[in-house]
Amino acid sequence: MQHFSLLDLSPIAEGETAAQALAHTVDLASAAERLGYHRYWLAEHHSMPGIASAATAVVIGHVAAATKSIRVGAGGIMLPNHAPLVIAEQFGTLATLFPDRIDLGIGRAPGGDMATVRALRRHLAPEDSFPQDVQELIAYFDTASDQMSVRAIPGEGTHVPVWVLGSSLYGAQLAAYLGLPYAFASHFAPAMLEQALAIYRSTFRPSTQLSKPHVMIAAGVCAADTDEEARYLRSSQLLAFARLRTGNPGKLPRPVHEADLEIPAPVLAQVEQALSCSATGSLRTVEDELAHLIAKYQPDELMVTGMIHDHAARVRSIEIAAKALGRLQEKGAAA
């Protein structure tokens, strides 16, 4: 494992506002930088009462301006919602303002329900142009050419690193074919993780951007001073995910001591399965559980994430996680 990083959705907690969520994001990013996290990624979601990162490029710029060295990027931008040129201009501008610090992860999911998709994409096209859109986007970041009739300015020559994100086999196949780094959304959809990584690694074709496969997996982490406290804090995410699954999304709920009394058993089983690529507990417990994930999947990078209602507890969680991951890096280097 070369690096460990952090994914943030700028969660809006019950009793708080979007403005407070975005302020917490900046504070969390500053803490992540201080604690040794390599990347700080934000994700595009729309029409969701509990997520404040919808205008992802804007929030990335805000975070990058408030930090000094940590890489800041999208995990990810849902490319079908946008013209590739627009994203190239946005991220080309970010890369110009913050050289060698901006990442662009791209996915093909809508980032919202169908009504939201219709609002985003006024003219829905029946064909899937995602592979072509990815290649067009990368071309805009390339060195300027007189043959290009359309240019991204700022953008051209910035060579912004482009990652393919996925939670199925499709993204693995595309990332391997194009020779791009691959990030798997195992923090909420781990079912195909092992198969996707095998396909990506076995079919990878070297490119000008990448000479060998490079994989990042995501894991949920909720760490606290005791296992009991961590399980209590994690209940907020269980409740939020259950409400999303049952068509009732809202702000990030306050934690409860017995989430199983508030979530129907079949729904809770689905939620626990979806969030199973995770580590919850004290420093020792989190270190053991993350060590198991790293040993099993052998990622080049690990990205952690966690939705915790209390901001101070969330900062404490990433502090404990950083300590655990730092230890695992040291053990890996010594092996």
N, C-alpha and C positions, 0 to 999 in steps of 0.2 A: 504494500500500500504506500504509494508515493505521497499522497496528500489526503487531508480530511477537510471537508467544507460544510457549508450550512445553507439550507434552503428555507426561505421565509415567505409566507403568504400575506404578511401584514395583517394578522387576524384582528378583527374588531370584537372585543370582548363585551359580553353583556354588561350594561352600565357605563360603557365608554363609546367614544365617537371615532369616526374615521381619522380625524385629525390626531387624536391620541394614539391610534394604531400606527400611523405613519411616524409620529415622534418616537414611539417605542421601536420601530424598525431601525431608525437611525442610531438609537442608543444600543440596540442589539448588535448592529453592524460594527460599531466602535468597539464593543466588548469582544466580538468575534475576531477582529483584527488584533486586538491586544493578546488574545488567547492562542493565536497561532493558526486560526482557520485560513485556508488558502483561497477559497472562493466564497462569495456571498451572492446567492442567486435568488431572484424573485420570479413569481409565476403569474401568467396571464389568466385571470378568471373574470367572468362578466356576470352582472346582475345577481351577485351573491351578497347578502346582507352582512356576512361575517368576514369578507375579504376585501382589503383596501388596495390591492396591487393591480387593479384592472389596467391602468395606464402605465404599463410595466416599464417602458423606456424612460418615462418621466421620473418614476421612483428610483430607477437605477442611477440616473443622473444626480438625484438628490443624495443618495447614499454615497456615490463615488465622491461627491463634493465634500462630504462630511468625514471621509476617511482618507488615508494617505497611501496605503500600499496593497491592501487586500484586493483581489480581483473581484469585480462586480459584474453580474450578468443576468441573463434570462434563463430560467429553467421551467417553462420556456415561453417563447412567443409561439402562438398558434398560427402558423403561416397561412393556412387557408383563409383566415380572417382578413388578410392584408395583401396588398400588392407588394411583390418582392422589392420593388424600387423604394417604396416608402420605408420599409424596414432597413434597407441598405442605407438610406439617408439618415434615419434615426440613429442606427448603431455606428454608422460612419462618423456622425457628429460626436457621439459619445466617445468613440475611439480617438478622435482628434482632440477632444477636450481632456481626456484621461488616457494618454498613450500607454499601450501594453497592459491595460488593466480591465478591458471589457471583453466579455464572453457572450456568445449568442447561441443558446440552445433553442432548437425549433422542433415543434410537434405538429401533428395533423388533426388532433382532437379539436372540438369546437370551443372548449372552455366555458360552456354554458348550455342551457337547454335549447330546444329547437326554436322557440319564440325569440330567444336572444340571438341565435344564429341568423335568423331572418332579419333582425334589426341591424346586425353587423354586416351581413352580406346582402345587400339590396337585390342583387341578381344572382341567385344561386345557380351555379353551373353543375350539370349532372356528372361531368367527367372528373376524375381524380387527377389533378395536375401537380400533385405535391412533388414528385421527383423532379419534374421540369422546373418548378418554382424554386426548389433548393439549389439547383444548378445555376439558375438565373441569378439568384441572390449572391451566391459565391462569386460569380463573374463580376458583379458590381464592386466587390471588395478587392478585385485583382488589380494589377498594374494597369494604368490607363492605356487604351489602345485607340488608334485613329480609326479603326474599323468599327468601333462601337458607336451606334447612332444615339444611344441613350446612355447617360453616365450618372452615377451617384456622386454628387459633390455637396458636402464632404462624403467620403466613402471610398472612392477608388484609391488603391494603394495602401489602404489601412490593414488589409489582410486580417480582418476580425476573425478569430477562431470560431468556426461553426460546428456545433454538436448536433447530432440527431438524438432526439428523445423518443422513448417508446415504452409501451407496456404490453406489447405483443411481438410477434415475429416479424411483422412488416418493417418496423423501424430498424431492427437488427439486420435484415437483409439489405435495406437501402444504405445504411451506414457502412456496411461491409463493401457493397458494390462501389460506393463513391469514395471509400477510403477516408472516412471521417470518424472522429471519436464518438462514442455511443454512451448514453446515460439511460439507465433503466429505472422506471418509476416504481420500484419495488416497495416503496414506503406505503403505497395504497393499492397496488395491483401485482402481488408477487407470483401469481400462478405460473406464468410462463418464463420466469427469470432464468432458470437453469437452461432451458431449451434455447432461449434467445441468445444467451451468452455463448453457447456452443456453436450456434449458427454464425454469429458475428465473428467469432475467433477463427472458425474453420474456413469461412468463405471470404475473409478480408482480402482486399486488393490494395496494395500500397498506392499512395497518391502523392502529389506534390505537397499536400498538407500533413500527411502522416505516413510513416514508413512501416509501422506495425500496429496491431489492434490496441486500442486504449479504451478501457471500460470504467465507467463510474456507476456504482449502484447506490440507491438511496435507502435509508433506514430511519424509522421513527425512533426517537430517543426521548425518554422522560426520566431525568435523573434528579435525585434529591439526596438529602443526608441519610435517609432510611428507605428501605424497600416499601414500607407501609405508606410513607408520605408520597413517594413517587407514584404508587398505584392510585392514590387519592387524586393527585394532580392530573394523571392521565385520563381520569373519568371525563374530563371536559371534552377531550378529543373523541372518546367513545360516543358520548352523547351527540356531539356535532355531526359525526359521521353517520350515526343511526338516523338522525333527523334528515340529513341529506338523502340517505338511501330511501327513506319513506316519503320523500317529496315535500319535506317541511324544513328547508334550510333557514338558518337564522344566525344571529351573532354567536360567538363562542360561549357556550354555557359555563356557568360557575361549576366547580367540581362538586361531586357528591360522594358519600362513603359507600353507597350500595347502588352502583349503576345498573346492576342486573334487575333491580326492582323497578327501574324506570324504562328499561329497554326490553321489548318482547324477546323471549329466548331465541326464536329463529333469526330475528334481526341481529341480535347480539352475536350469534354464531357467525353470521356473515361478516359482521364488522371485525370480529377478532381474527377471522381468516384474512380479510383484506389488509389488516394492520399487523400481520404476524411477523413481517420482516422488521423487527424492532428490538429495542432493549429498554427495560423499565426497572429502575431500582437505584440502589446506592452505588457508590463508585465501584466497589468490588463486583457487584452483580452486573452492572452495565459493562464493565470491562470484560467479564466472562462471556456475556451474550454477544457483544460485538466481536470478540475474538472468534467465536463460533461462526458468525456470518462471514468474516474475512477469510477464515480457513476454508470454508465450504466453497465460496464463490471466487476467491482470489482476485478481487477488484484492484485496478490500478489506483483508484480513488474511491473514497467513501463519502457520501454526502448525507448529513443527518438533518432531521427536521423534527419539530414537535410543537403542538398547539397547547399552550398552557395559559390559563386565564389570568393569573397574576404575573405581571411583567417581571418583578424582581425574582420570582421563582423560576421564570423562564431563563433569565440571565444566569441564575445559579445552575440551572440544568445544563446549559451549554458550557459552563465552567467545568462542571464535573465530567461531562462528556469529553472535553478537550484534554483533561488530565488522563482519562482512560485511553483515549486514542493516541496521545503522546507516548504513553507507556507501551502500547501495542506497536507503534512505529519503532521504538527503541528495541523491543524484542525482535521484531522482524529484521532490523538492520544487523543485529548481533547474531542472528541465526545463520 
